[in-house]
Amino acid sequence: MSELSQLKAQVNQIGEQAATLAGQIAQMAQNLEGNMAAVSQAIGGTSSGEDETMIASFQAANNALNDAATSLQAAGNAAKSWAAKV
């Protein structure tokens, strides 16, 4: 197997792994969103405001997960596209 073929296979595998991880992270974000709703419903409106702090933290984490999933999907697509052209 030539070096180019090996590189192509490696890059394609990296692309596949990135796409798989993107899906897993997107699922984690979806689960976190469901948990946010449950937490909000269970402790929402507490006078101490801790519920708002917790929900804001969950929302920030959820946003970061969604951004990571989008970035990984784009990276995976780019890697697979390159490997397909070589």
CORGISUL-V913636 format. One record per pair of residues at least 12 apart in sequence whose C-alpha atoms are under 7 Angstrom apart, sorted by the first residue. I is the first residue (numbers start at 1). J is the second residue. Records with the same first field share a line. If there is no record, write none. Layout:
I->J ; J
//
This chain:
8->83
11->79 ; 80 ; 83
12->79 ; 80 ; 83
14->76
15->75 ; 76 ; 77 ; 79 ; 80
16->76
18->72 ; 73 ; 75 ; 76
19->72 ; 73 ; 76
22->69 ; 70 ; 72 ; 73
23->69
25->65 ; 69
26->65 ; 66 ; 69
29->62 ; 65 ; 66
32->62
33->62
36->55 ; 58
//
